Amino acid sequence: MTLKLSENLKVAQKVLAAVNKILREKKIKTEYSRVETYCNGREQGYCIRVFGTSTWGVSISFSEYRSSDAIVVYSSEPSERDSFSMQGNVPDDEAYKNAKFFYGGEFDKAAKHIVALLKKHNK
């Protein structure tokens, strides 16, 4: 018998795998980044934290959306304060308003969006 991941974590793992594939293929630097968990109620996935870009850096959280099978990506811009809470890497209202959605299993499109954010902030 084995333990199974929840469906939303499976979605996040597929997106993360697609992100890592692009990073490897394009040899994109990520030395200032790390992956953490993201949890906000029914949304559970991963958060990529990019350090060294500002006082608080940049955060990119992604998971299956809480009320559909869409993939949702929340991201912050560099700021003087952490716009994602340390209790689950939950984004603030501004990041929620700017969420990007990907439908129908668009793992690669979500990954390309995340990689574009990483390239922008991982210098």
Secondary structure, 3 states (H helix, E strand, C coil): CCCCCCHHHHHHHHHHHHHHHHHHHHCCCCCCEEEEEEEECCEEEEEEEECCCCCCCEEEEEEECCCCCCEEEEECCCCCCCCECCCCCCECHHHHHCCEEECCCCHHHHHHHHHHHHHHHCC
